[in-house]
Amino acid sequence: MAHANFGAYTIVFSKSAEKFLKTLDKSARQRVITKIKELRTNSENLDIKKLKSRRALYRLRLGRFRV
């Protein structure tokens, strides 16, 4: 698993997520990475919702992708 800190968020990539990112075409992969990087500065304008679980997990909606 890969971890990255973005301001108030910590991004954790599961192995399956890393594999999925590698299968995306370059354009889609870049779009996902760009939105993740936006969490540092512009999180209030992104489609972020808390997942229904006991842990503090959130999802970022990006078109047909859920990050």
Secondary structure, 3 states (H helix, E strand, C coil): CEEEEECCEEEEECHHHHHHHHHCCHHHHHHHHHHHHHCCCCHHHCCEEECCCCCCCEEEEECCEEC
